[in-house]
C-alpha cells in the first residue's frame, strides 16, 4: 500500500515520487497536505530546517519536479545580494511554463519594483490561477541582506495579492532568523537526521548490477559500522562507498572468496577503510589518486591527513607561534630555562620528580599559559630577532579564531590573557618539518 496519497495528484506520480524519496515519506506527505490542490491558496511561507545532508533540498526539488508544480528555485549563496536574488527569481519566472527563451531581465533595485514586475510576470505566463512556489535554499544568507528582504518574502502572498508560497530551506532554527521587529512567522517543518537504518536502505539502492543486492547491502553494513560514529553525511558516505567498493570485491574477482565469505572480505578491506578515515570530509585527494593509493602496500600513515595539509596555509610566524604554544602547554614552567636558554647553568636533579612519580604530560592534557611566556618561547625558537608588532598579535587572534588555540578564563587586565593549545602532537610534528 503506498504511503503517499492525495486526491489532487495521479496515483502513478505519487508512487514514482515515493520511490525517489526513501525514508522521507512522512515529510513529503505533510508537505502535500500543506500545499493542497494546485489552485488552492497554500500557507504564505514555510520554513524547513535540519542538519546538512538531511534531504531538504533534494526532497523539495524532487517533489516540485515530479508533480510538475510551477516553482522557482534559488540558492542564496550564489545570489548573495538582494538585487541578484530578486532578478534571478524574475528570470526563472519568465521561463516558467514557457518554451521560448526568457527575455533580458529588467533591472530590479528595490522590493517595490520586484512586486510590480512579479505580478506582471504571473499574468504574462498565466500562473495566476495556481500556486507558485519560490524556494530559497541556504536561506540563512538572507540575514546578511537588507533588513526588509526577509519580512517581505514572508508576506509576499499578501504584498502581491497572488497565490504564491515562499519556502525557506536552512540548517539553523527559526529563532536565529526572527528579526527584532515583528514579522509574519512561517510554518516550520523539521527534517531529522537519517538514522543508520535509513542510511543503510538509501545507500543499498545504488548496488552495481553485476553483484547481488545482498552482497552490496553487506558491504554498506560494514562501511556504516566503521564510519557512522564520525560521519553521517549521506553525500560523504555515498562517496566513500563508491571509492572503496572495488577493494571490497577484490577477493571475489580473484576467486579467493565468494560473496558470502564476509570474514575474508572484511580482512581485505579493513586497512583501506582505516586509511579512508583520515580523509573523511576533507576531499584532499581526488578519486583517481585514492584508487592509485589503494594499489600501494604502504602503511596507513603514508596518507597525509589534516595534520599534514592545513599547516601549509598558515603564515610563517603563525607556525612558530603554534609550536611555541604547544611547548608552553605541555612543558612545565620550570623547564623553560633549561630548554630555551643557552647558558642556563646547572640544574639540581633534586628539583625534579622522582622516577616513579613521573606522569606523561600528554596524558594530563594541555595546560594554560600566559601571553608573555608564549612570546618568550617564540623569540627563543625563531632564528632571527622578532619584534613584538601588531602583526604577531593579530596572528595569535587568527589562531584562536581557527580554534588551534583557545582562550582560557576571563581576560584579566592585570595578568593578561591565558591560552591553551588544542592541536595534537602529529599536527605539530607536521608543522615542525
Secondary structure, DSSP 8 states (H G I E B T S, - for coil): --S---TTS-HHHHHHHHHHSTT-HHHHHHHHHHH-STTS---SEEEEE-STTSSHHHHHHHHHHHTT--EEEEETTTS-SHHHHHHHHHHHHHHTT-SS---------SHHHHHHHHHHHHHHTT-TTS-EEEEEESGGGGGGS-HHHHHHHHTHHHHHTSSEEEEEEESS-GGGT--SS-----EEEE-----HHHHHHHHHTT--TTS-HHHHHHHHHHHHHHHTTT---HHHHHHHHHHHHHHHHHHHHHTSS-TT-HHHHHHHHHHHHHHHHTTTTT--S-HHHHHHHHHS---GGGS--GGGTGGGGS-HHHHHHHHHHHHHHHS-GGGHHHHH-SS-----GGGS--GGG---HHHH----EEHHHHHHHHHHHSSS-----HHHHHHHHHHHHTTSEEEEEEEETTTEEEEEE-S-HHHHHHHH-
